[in-house]
Amino acid sequence: MWMHAEPVHFAAGLDRLSFLDLQGAAPVTGEERAALFDTLQREFSSGDFTLHALGGDWFLRSSSLVQIATSPPDAAAANELRSAMPRGKDSAVLHRTMTELQMMLHEHPVNEKRARFGAPAINALWLWGAGSQNEMPSPSSLPVAFGSDAFLLGLYRLIDRKPDPLPSSALELLPAIAKQDRALIVATGQELSVLESRWIEPLVTALRSGTIGRLDLVLGEWHIEATRSALRKFWRKPWPPTQWERT
């Protein structure tokens, strides 16, 4: 079983921790990654978990299957950290592993150097996207796909297929996907307002007109299933995605 291991910063408040993604103003440099990886990999050279570097990203491998549900970094940054932590039957194991990683990173020379420049410490690894592959998917089981996400590319490489490039909006895709039984579109790294205007709104319009028969939206932890009949529930007040909140 594998999962992403993303270097992040946990900021301590009066009564809670806050999550800071280090992709923006204070990114982790290649030199810092190499130094941190050497330390962490040495500590995790044996046991149930091992740390690996693949294609510039870090992954934690578990020697056994664990029953957990995780949240991507953007969900952790947008919500209270406690609610975004790994959950499920074996979540305590993952929480303990994350705590051990924090202790290893606490006084690492990399963080002492970052402190001198006023950069936030790399004091935690965010574990997410856990999954395992028990059976090889068949070529017919995966629909036509659009996007360049690493997971999507790897999944389709297993069946010797390659997703098509992602255009700038759903409008350019509609003629192609209207002829398919199913289609998978992975639009990552986009602001929610852009995602709404370029992808969600055109697809909902296509659903309303009958160009497509069903729409499944997966936005982080959100999974919305929409059909034409659902759009006819006019008594429900619509809320744009930018105003959605977890309850």
N, C-alpha and C positions, 0 to 999 in steps of 0.2 A: 504494500500500500504506500502511496506517495502523496505528498502535499507540498505546496509552495511554502518557502520560508523567506519572508520579506523583511529585511532590516528596517526597523522603524524606531520612533522615539515615544516613550511613555512619559508624559509630564504629570508629576504628582501635584494634586490640588489639596484642599483642606480635607475633603472626605472621599475623593475618588481620583482615578487615573484618567487622563485624556490621551487620545491617540493622535500622533502627528506623522503624516506620511512624509518621507524624506526625498520624494521625487522632485520637489519644487526648488525652493530657495536654498536649501542646504543638502544637496544630493550626496549620496555616498560615492566617493571616487573609486576608480579601479584599484588604486594603491591601498585604500582603506579596506575594500572588499577582500583583497588578497591577504592582508594581515589578519583580519578578523576570521576569515575562513580557515586559515592555518590553525589558529587557536581552537576554534569550535570543532573542526573536524578531528583534531587530536583528542579532544575530550569525548567526542561521540564516535570513537573508533571501534567501540564494541557495545554490546547491549541490544536493546530492542530497537533503538533508533540510530540511524547513521545519516550524516549530512553529505550532500553531493552538490557539485557545481556543474550545471548543464546549460550550454548556450548562453552564458552570462547570468543566469538566474540560479538561485539556490533552492534545493528541494530536500525535504526530510523523508527518509524511507523508513517505514515500520516493517519489522520482520513478521508481524502478524496483523490480521485485519482488526480494525478498531471501529466501533459504531459511534460515529460523531457527525455533527453537522457544523459547518464553519461559515464564516462571513468574509467576503473579500475586503481588502483594505479600504475601499471607498465607503463601504457600509459602516465600517468601524469608525472612520473619520466623521461621518455624518450623524452618528447616533451615540448614545451613551455607551461607553466602552463595555460596561458590565453586560449589557444586553447583546453585544456583538461577539462575546467570547465563545469559544467552542462549547457545544452542548451535546447532550446525548448520553447514552449508557456509559461510554468510556471517556467522557470529557475530563474526568479528574486526572486521568493519565496524561492527557495533553496539557492541562493546566500546570501539572507538576513539571513537565518537560519545559514549558515556557518559562517557569520560574527559575529552573536550573540554568537556562540560557541567559536570563537576565543577570544572574549572579556572575556568570563567566564574563559578561560584557561590562559589568559595573565599573571596574578600575582598569580597563584595557588601555594600553598606551595610545591607541587610536583616539579614544575619547578624551584623554588628557590633552592631546594636541588640538582636537576640535574645540575644547573648552577655551583654549588660549585665543582662538579666533572668534569666540562667541557663537559657535555653531552648536545646535542641539546634539546631545550625545546619541550614539547608536546603542541604545540600552535594552533592546528587545528584538525578538524575531516574531513576526506575525505569521502564524501557521494557518493556512486556508486552502480550500480547493482539494480536500482529501478525496482520493478515489483509487480504485484498483481495477485491473483488467483481468477478468476471469476467462472470458471467451473472446476470440477474435471476431469483430463484426463482419458480416457479409457485405459485399459491395451493394447489394440490393436493399440492405437495411438502412442505408444512409441516403438522405435526399440530396438534390443539387444544393450546393452551398456557396455563399458569397462572404468573403472576409479574409483577413490576414492574421487573425489571432493565432498565437503559437499553439494553443491546445487544439484549435480547429485544424490547423495544418498537420499537426502530428496525428490526429485521429484519422484524417483522410489519407495520410501517407501509409497507414497500416493496410489499406485496401487498394494501394496504388492508384489513388485518385488525388486530384488537387482542386481545392475550392477556386471559384472564379474571383477576380478582383472585385472589391466593393466600390460601386459608383458613389457619386456625391449625395444621392438621395434615392428614396424608394421609387420615385416617379420613373427613374430610368430603368428600374428592375421590373416594374409591373408587367410589361409585355412578355417578358421571359417567364416569370413565375406563374403567370395566369395559365400557362399551358402545362404546369407541373401538378402532380398530386400533392406534393409537399415541397417546401423550400426552407432552407435554413439561412438566416441572415445574422451575422455577428458584427455589430457596429460598436467597437470599443473605443475608449479614450475620448468620448465626445461629451460636451456639456449637455446637461439634461434639457435645456431650452432648445439646443440644436437638434438633439435626438427627437424631441417632440415635433418640431417644425419640419424636419427633413425625412423622418421615418414614421413616427407614430401617426401623425395626422394624415399623410397620404395613404397609409395602409388601412386606417379606419374608414376613410372615404371609399377605398376600394372594396372594403368589406360591406359597407352600406349599399354600394351599387351592385354588388353581386360578382364583382371581378374576382374576388377571392371568397372562399366559403367559411374560413375560420382563421382566427388570428390568436397566436399565443405570444405574449410578451413576457420576457424574463429580464427584470431589471434588478440586479443584485439579488436580494432576498425576495423580491416581489415576483409572483407568477400570476399573470392575468390571462384568463381564457375568454375570448370574445367570439360571439357568433352574430349573425344578422338579427336573430330574435332578441338577443340581449340588448342590441342597440335600440329596440323599440320600447324599452322600459323608460318612457319619457318622464315618469314621475320621480325618477332618481336624479338628484342634482349632480351634474358632472363636475369633477374636480380635475384640473390639469395636473400632470405628473409633478410639476414644480411645487405643488402645494400638498402632495401626499405626505402623510406622517404615519409612523408605526404606532399601533395601539396595543 
